[in-house]
Amino acid sequence: MRFANFEPAYGLLGRLAVRHGYSTSRRFVSEISLGIRNFVHDVENGRRLAELALLTGIPEAAIRASTRFVDESGAMFIGRELLNARVDNKASSAAGRICPNCLRADLKEREGPMACRPHRRVRWDVIAVTACPIHGVLLIDACPACGSRLSREFASPRYCRCGCDLSEVVLAALETTDLTADHYLVGRLGGVERSTHALLDRMPLHMAGLAMVRIGRVTLAGARGLSKKGDRIEPAMQARMASLGYRMSAFSGLGDAHSHCPPGQPSGGINSDTSAHLASDSS
């Protein structure tokens, strides 16, 4: 198998399955009679990497660097980057989100059998990441042809269960200013050039993502912007709010934004209410 940057362990196992003609990793593992119970589940959770390294010929350290796992203390990591201080299903997506532009780039630029070129990126699984900062488009989690939710169950990220070729999906580009937050988060994972932020760099990746959205939302709408249980933000708006939150928190931290807003930015009172709301999200 050829190494692919930022590919998580379960994605690598999927490409191995595709290489041998299987549509799912579970079917592949079952057919080769590996003899390890729950092997696919373990790989999805950052375990059995030594065995996966033997199967693929890719060093275990390289696989671990792009894989989400839980350490002995219960903290969630992606490689060396702390995702969250404790296990939290809200920090990592189980959906098969993809960037169509990344898949097109794989087909064009990577070598090897065409079916094995498209690969998953670990950043697609981070809930806080809503867009691809490399190509400037939103990640998609549903098939535009049949509407079904994309799943990681299928070995290749290129196709939906209905047969739709997701690499052919064309999406409108976001405004560059709405990609700031995703660029920061993906930069911490090594996917793009890393930017530094005095406040957010102190937080686990998941909490930094939450903080940016909360700060941006309150900046736009004041106390009315605080989210309520069951409240959902559309991905494009989340990208915009988070990017505004990145800029506002870099400028004024969590102090009062009313009197310190940069020119052209709306004031919304980043105050103790916002701080308390952030704290409640982490508890």
Secondary structure, 3 states (H helix, E strand, C coil): CCCCCCCCHHHHHHHHHHHCCCCEHHHHHHHCCCCCCCHHHHHHCCCCHHHHHHHHCCCHHHHHCCCEEECCCCCEEECCEEEECCCCHHHECCECCECHHHHHHHHHHCCCCHHHCCCCCHHHHECCCCEECCCCEECECECCCCCCECECCECCCCECCCCCEHHHCCCCCCCHHHHHHHHHHHHHCCCCCCCCCCCHHHCCHHHHHHHHHHHHHHHHHHHHHCCCCCCCCCHHHHHHHHHHHHHHHHHHCCCCCCCCCCCCCCCCCCCHHHHHHHHHHHC
